[in-house]
Amino acid sequence: MYTNNPYAQGGWYNPANPQTINTERSANTHAAQPSILGALPYPFPSTGGPQHLTFHFTYSTTSILNCSVYGPASKKYIEVSTDMNQRPHVTVFRKYDGSVLATIEWQQRPLVEISGVLGRQYVAQWLPLSPNQSCRVMDARGIKYVWTPVGDAIHLHPYNMPPTQQIIKVHRQAGTVTLDMTTEAVQAGLLETALVATVALQSGRNID
């Protein structure tokens, strides 16, 4: 069942928020990475404070597995589609030019692949639960991050930082899931992985 519970969607059983997990190097020092989605529609403003880009996953059904992803300036970036008549179900992420960005194959143990970013592997291997099942770790371009439920949202933060230091926030309203990314997250090359992880975590399906 597709619910509003971010813990159930992500497979978490304990809503406790870990404050720190390790002392590994923060993603803040990671060199900027290009996005395979192409140039963003406009440059970041130069005003002080952290800047953000917001992406909306808009769907008319009860599942994010068939949706359109709109970014800044209401530009469509990704079309997410799942053929429910196919066995196993395969969710395909297509870019604006029709090329495939990523796929999730919903087998007993789901498989994920992100073109040019993540080789084909189990979703549970890419987004493993922590030992206390309170968060999920994610490796992106050689840097570790953590997805942690916070209230009615899910935060992504560097591995050695608390959830309050999030660089990405995912939350849901009726018919829309919103992905809010800081410039730090975009420059670290997290755009593609964040888009695919959002769908996996909000799918309502077992990803372990």
Summary of the structure (lengths in Angstrom):
residues: 208
radius of gyration: 16.0
end to end distance: 16.4
largest distance: 50.1
contacts: 624
relative contact order: 0.25
helix: 17%
strand: 36%
